Amino acid sequence: MSDTLPRNFRMSRKVRNVLGKALGAPALEDKHSRLKQIEKLDPVDDCVEVYRLFVDDFKASSAFAVTGGLFVTFAVPRISRILTQSRQFEDAIQKRLVDTVLLDFHYHESGFVPGIGRDSIRRVNEMHRQYDIHPEDYVFIGCWEAVSYIWYAETYGWRPVTAKEKLAAVAFAKLRGRHMYGGEKKMPYPDTLEEMKTFCAEYLDAQIAYEPQNKRLGETLVEYVLKDYPKILHRPIQAFFFSVGPDDRLITNCGFDLPSPLAKKISRKVMRLYAKLDPMPGGLTSLAQDLVAKEYPDGYQVDLLGTHVNACPRARMSADDKSTVAMTPAASVPAQ
């Protein structure tokens, strides 16, 4: 039995619409509308917009990129020690996840010009200054996002990833690195996607290793994901969760056993079927919006998101830099 679906497989529009509506992901009128926009843009000068359009076009395909990115941080002891010592993840996992999604969403949507995008990256920088993070770790996380999103899109995606989208992913990672504390100012980023792939592979070969706190962090995330499902479904959902990512070492170095080859094959088939929901509407997914509404029913303020371990919000920033973003009702988070 092959672990891939035939290239000529097509989910009927009627089935796709029914599933999409049930999952809060209605179909676009023109499935190639974003690709047409991308073709008119420059992958470097317009990298924020091109990368946003690319991610939105493969939203179902890359649905597990965020959780996969978390497992990367758990499986690298130099990072997992900081996460454990701060207790931010284990003690307030929902807030940590929601705040991360919101901050990432705003600078991915708006870029780094004055406004909510710049306010979000500055809030991220404030948090990072509170911890002793190695410059190489910053570069790795920035490169890993670009490399892994391309991997998910190429592995499960509904259309080929274009050369322009790959260039934009690299350009966006480097641009964010220039705006991020501990980024390109301390250590240069690779210049091409292939160089980023090589950097990530060599970094993981050198840094990935099992330590007990890795498993505690992993168990915290898995328990959170499974908590709303009946116990009878926990094992197959966990097997799926551990089967669809790009590197099995992220699972084993968090102290978990890998699913069987058969479970992995089935899980990847299911993932490819789910990815047929692409392209989906832009903005936060319905699941993310529900989590935001649950955590912040009255709205949120960007400069109050995230951790404030060693300082009050905005304590290190001048009055001119203070965020002017009003409390934004969760239900009205932009969905473009």
N, C-alpha and C positions, 0 to 999 in steps of 0.2 A: 504494500500500500504506500503510495507516494505521500510525502509530507507537504506537497504543494498542490494548489488547485490549478486546474488547466487555465491557461492564459485566456482562453475564449469563454471562461465561465462568466456569466452575467446574472446578477440578481435582478429579477424583473422590477420595473419601476413601481408597479403596484405593491409588491412585497416590500421594496425598499421604503416606500412612503408610509406603509402601515407600521413597519418597525421603527422608522425614524420618528414618527409622531409619538409612538409609545415610549421611546427613549428620549424624547425632547430634542430630536435632531431632524427637523424637516428638511427635505431635499431643496437644493438651490434650483432656481428656474433654469439657469445656464451653468452647467457643471464646470465649464471651462472659463468662466468669467474672471477668476483670479489669475489664471495662467495668461489670459489676454492682457491683463493689467501688468503682470510681471514682464511680459515681452516688451512693453513700452518704457520700462525703467532701467536705470543703470545699477548693476549689482553692487557697486561700491558706494557711489554717491547716494543712492537710494536704498542702502542695505536694510535700514530699519523697516521700511515699507515692504520690500521684497521678502525679507525673512518672515515678517508677520503674515503676509499672504501665503507663503509656503507652509508655515506651521498650521494656519487655518485650513489649508487644503488637505492636510494629512492629519486632521485632529483625531479621528477614530484610530487611524493606523498607529499613531504615537501616543495613544491613551495611557500607556504604562511607562512613558519616558520619565515622568516626574518621580514615580515610585522607584523606577530603576536608578534614577539619579540619587535618590536617598540611600539605596543599598550600596552605591559606590562609596558614599561618605561613611557608611557603617563598616564597610570591609577594609578600610584603610585606617589602621590604628592611630596614626598621627592626627586624623580628623575625629575618629570615634572617641578618643580620650577627651577631646575638648567638648564634644556633644554630651558625653556622660558627666563630666565635671560641672557643666553649666546646669544640668538637670532640666533644661528647657524643653527638651523633646519628651522625656519620660514623664514629666509632671504635668504637661499641658499640651498633649499631642495635637488635639484639634485646633487649638489656637495657633500652634506652630505651623501646621499645615496650611491653614487658611491665610495666615499672614504672609507666608512664603508665596502662595499662589497670587495673592493680591499685589504684593510688591513686584513680583516678576511680571504679572499681567500688565501693570501700568507702564513700566519702562519698555516692555516689548511693544505695547500698543502706541505709545506716545514718543518713544525715543528719549533723548537726554537733554532736550532743549528746556528752557524755563517752563515750569508747569508741573503737572502731576507725575510725569515721567522722571524729571530731574529730582523732584522731591523724594520719589521712591528709591532711586539709586543712592541718594544721600542718606536715607534711612538705613539702607543696607550697609553702607560704609560705616555709619555710626556703630552698628552692631559688630561689624568685623573688627573695628578698632579695640573692642573690649577683650579680644582674645589674641593669643600668640599663635597666629596662623602663618605657616611657612609660605613664602612667595610661590614656590612650585605648586602648592596645593591650589592657590587661586587660578593659576594658569591651567592646571589640569581640569578643574571644574568648568572653566570657560570653554576649553577645547572639547571636553566630554559632551557638553550640551550639543555643540555643533555636530560632532561625530555621531552621537547616538540618535539624534533626530533624523539625520540622513539615513542611518542604518534602519530605523523603524520604517521610514517612508519607502526605502528600497526593498525591504523585506516583506512588508505587508500592504504597501500602497496601491492605489487604484490606477495610477499612471506613473510613467518614469519620472524620476527627479531630473530636472534640467541642469545644464552646466551653470546657468545664471543663478539658479537657486543655491547651488553648492558654493559659488563664489560669494553670494550674499551671506550665507551662514558663516563663512570664515570672516568676512568683513565686519559682520555684526559682533562676533566674538571679540575681535580686536578692538572695535569701537567701544564696546562695553568695558574691555580691559583698560582702556585709557581713562574711563570715567570711574573705575572702581579702585577703592583703596586696596593696596597690595597687588594691583594688576600690572599693566605693562610698564609702569614707572619703576617697578622693582625687578621685573623679569620679562623679557620680550616674549611675545606669543609667536608660535610658528606662523609662517606666511601662507601656507596652502593647506588644503584639506588632507592631502596625503601626509604632509609633515605633522599635522595635528593627530592623525591616526597613529603615526609612528610614536609621537610623544606620549599619547595615552597608553599605548601598548607597553612602552618601556617604563612608564611611571607605574603602571599596575604590576609589572614584573618585579619592580624594586620595592613597592610600598604595600601591596596587598598582603595581608596575613591575618590569621585568626587570633583574636584576643577575647576574653570573656565578655567585655562590654559590647563587642560587636553583636553578639547574640541577644543581649538584653535590649539593645536598640531595635534589632530586627523583630524580636518578639513583640515589642511595643507596637510597632507598625502593623504587623500581621494581625494581632489581636484587635486593633482598631478597625482594620478593613473588614474583619470577619464578624464583628460584634452584632451587626443587624441581620445576620443570616442564621437560619436554623443550623444546629450543630451537625446534622447529617450532611450538610453541604460544605462544611469547613475543609475537609480533606480535598475534595475535587477543586474547590476554589483556590486553595493554597497551591495545589499542583499546577493549576493554570497560571497563577501569579508567578511561580518560579520557573515556568517553561518558556515564556515568550520574550525574554530579554536577550541582550547581545553577548553576555559573558557569564558562564556558569560559576566562575570563581567568586562572583559577587554573592552568590547564594551559599556556597560551601564555606567561604571564609566568614560568614555570619553564623556558622554552626548548624546549618540546616542540611538535611539530606536532599539530594536531587530527586525529582520525580523519575519514574521509570521511562525508558525510551518510548514505550507505547503512549504513556500519559503525555509526554512532551509532543509527540507527533499529533495526537488528537487536539491538544491545547493550541498548537500552532495553526491547525486547520480552523478551529473555532475563531482564533484571532483574525485570520484572513477573511472569514465570513463577516465578523464584526466590522473590519476595515472597509467592507463594501458600503458602509453608511457614508463614507466620504464621497464628495466634499460636503461638510456640514456648515451651518451658519457660523459667522465669526463671533468673537467675544468669549466670555466664560461659558463653559458647558452648563447645562441645567443642574448637574450634580454639584458643580463648584458653586453655582449661585445659591443652591439650597444650603450648602455648608456655610457660606458667608452670611446668609440670612439667619441661620441658627446661632452662629457665633456673635453676630453684630445685628440684632433685630432692629436697633435704632440707628444703624449706620456706623461709619468708622472714619477716623482721621488718620491720614497717612503717617504723620510724624508720631503717632502713638502706637503704630503697629510694631510687631517684633519684640525683641528683648531689650531691656533697659537694666542691665546688671550693675554696671559701675557708674552710671550717670543718669541724671534726669533727662527726659526727652529734650533734644536740641541744646543740651548744655554746652556742647563743643562747637556750636555754630553761631554765627553772628545774627543780629536781629534782621539783617537784610536777607539772610538765607532761610528764615523761618517759614515753614510751609503755610500757605494761605488757603489750602484746600479745605472746604467746608465739610461738615459731617455729611457723608454721601449715603443715602439710603441704599441698602444692599441690593434691593430689587432694581435699582436704576444704574447699576454698573454698566458702562457702555458695552453694547454688543453689536459691533459693526460688521 
